[in-house]
Amino acid sequence: MRKVIFIALAVFISMGTAVSCKEAADKAKEASEEASKTIEEAGDDLKKAADDASDALKKAGEETEQALDSLQKVGEETMEKVEEMGKDLKDAAEETAEDLKKATDKAKEKLDN
């Protein structure tokens, strides 16, 4: 009878251990699935963040290019205005020189008379 009790106890303990092991395995599998899902979600979030960063860089590049084009246009317009002003100043200087020569000639004529 003792042997039967010992065998029954051994079977009972073995079954309890087997159930505990199965529960532990199920929990480990569940934790692994959770971790896999979390990693997948993190990967998706990282991909979205990388896509957003890429889009932002593209937009910044386009805006920089537009700004450079605008600066180039302003520079060209400024150079045109400077050239016009230089021509106007040259014309004004030549006119002033002619007027001074005429005035000098008149002053000499008056002095000679």
C-alpha positions as CSV (number, residue, x, y, z in Angstrom):
1,M,0.0,0.0,0.0
2,R,2.9,2.3,0.8
3,K,4.2,1.7,-2.7
4,V,0.8,2.7,-4.2
5,I,0.7,5.9,-2.1
6,F,4.3,6.7,-3.1
7,I,3.5,6.0,-6.7
8,A,0.3,8.1,-6.5
9,L,2.3,11.0,-4.8
10,A,5.0,10.7,-7.5
11,V,2.4,10.8,-10.2
12,F,0.6,13.7,-8.6
13,I,3.9,15.7,-8.2
14,S,4.9,14.8,-11.8
15,M,1.5,16.0,-13.1
16,G,1.8,19.2,-11.0
17,T,5.3,19.8,-12.3
18,A,4.2,19.1,-15.9
19,V,1.3,21.5,-15.6
20,S,3.6,24.1,-14.1
21,C,6.1,23.6,-16.9
22,K,3.3,23.8,-19.5
23,E,2.0,27.0,-17.9
24,A,5.5,28.4,-17.9
25,A,6.0,27.5,-21.5
26,D,2.6,29.1,-22.4
27,K,3.6,32.3,-20.6
28,A,7.0,32.3,-22.2
29,K,5.3,31.9,-25.6
30,E,2.9,34.6,-24.8
31,A,5.7,36.9,-23.7
32,S,7.6,36.1,-26.8
33,E,4.6,37.0,-29.0
34,E,4.2,40.2,-27.0
35,A,7.8,41.1,-27.5
36,S,7.6,40.3,-31.2
37,K,4.5,42.5,-31.6
38,T,6.2,45.3,-29.7
39,I,9.4,45.1,-31.8
40,E,7.2,45.1,-35.0
41,E,5.4,48.2,-33.8
42,A,8.6,49.9,-32.9
43,G,10.0,49.0,-36.3
44,D,6.9,50.5,-37.9
45,D,7.3,53.6,-35.8
46,L,10.9,53.9,-36.7
47,K,10.1,53.5,-40.4
48,K,7.4,56.2,-40.1
49,A,9.9,58.5,-38.3
50,A,12.5,57.9,-41.0
51,D,10.0,58.6,-43.7
52,D,8.9,61.8,-42.0
53,A,12.6,62.9,-41.6
54,S,13.2,62.1,-45.3
55,D,10.2,64.2,-46.3
56,A,11.3,67.0,-44.1
57,L,14.8,67.0,-45.6
58,K,13.4,67.0,-49.1
59,K,11.2,69.9,-48.3
60,A,14.1,71.8,-46.7
61,G,16.2,71.1,-49.7
62,E,13.5,72.4,-52.0
63,E,13.0,75.5,-49.9
64,T,16.8,76.1,-49.8
65,E,16.9,75.8,-53.6
66,Q,14.1,78.3,-53.9
67,A,15.9,80.7,-51.5
68,L,19.1,80.4,-53.5
69,D,17.2,81.1,-56.7
70,S,15.6,84.1,-55.1
71,L,19.0,85.4,-53.9
72,Q,20.5,84.9,-57.3
73,K,17.6,86.8,-58.9
74,V,18.0,89.6,-56.4
75,G,21.7,89.7,-57.0
76,E,21.2,89.9,-60.8
77,E,18.6,92.7,-60.4
78,T,21.0,94.5,-58.0
79,M,23.9,94.3,-60.5
80,E,21.6,95.6,-63.3
81,K,20.6,98.6,-61.1
82,V,24.2,99.2,-60.1
83,E,25.2,99.2,-63.8
84,E,22.4,101.6,-64.6
85,M,23.4,103.9,-61.7
86,G,27.0,103.8,-62.9
87,K,26.0,104.7,-66.4
88,D,23.8,107.5,-65.1
89,L,26.7,108.8,-62.9
90,K,29.1,108.7,-65.8
91,D,26.6,110.6,-68.0
92,A,26.1,113.1,-65.2
93,A,29.8,113.5,-64.7
94,E,30.3,114.1,-68.5
95,E,27.5,116.6,-68.5
96,T,29.0,118.4,-65.5
97,A,32.4,118.4,-67.2
98,E,30.9,119.9,-70.3
99,D,29.0,122.5,-68.3
100,L,32.2,123.4,-66.4
101,K,34.2,123.7,-69.7
102,K,31.5,126.0,-71.1
103,A,31.4,128.0,-68.0
104,T,35.2,128.2,-68.0
105,D,35.2,129.2,-71.7
106,K,32.6,132.0,-71.0
107,A,34.7,133.2,-68.1
108,K,37.8,133.4,-70.3
109,E,35.9,135.3,-73.0
110,K,34.7,137.8,-70.4
111,L,38.2,138.2,-69.0
112,D,39.6,138.7,-72.5
113,N,37.1,141.3,-73.4
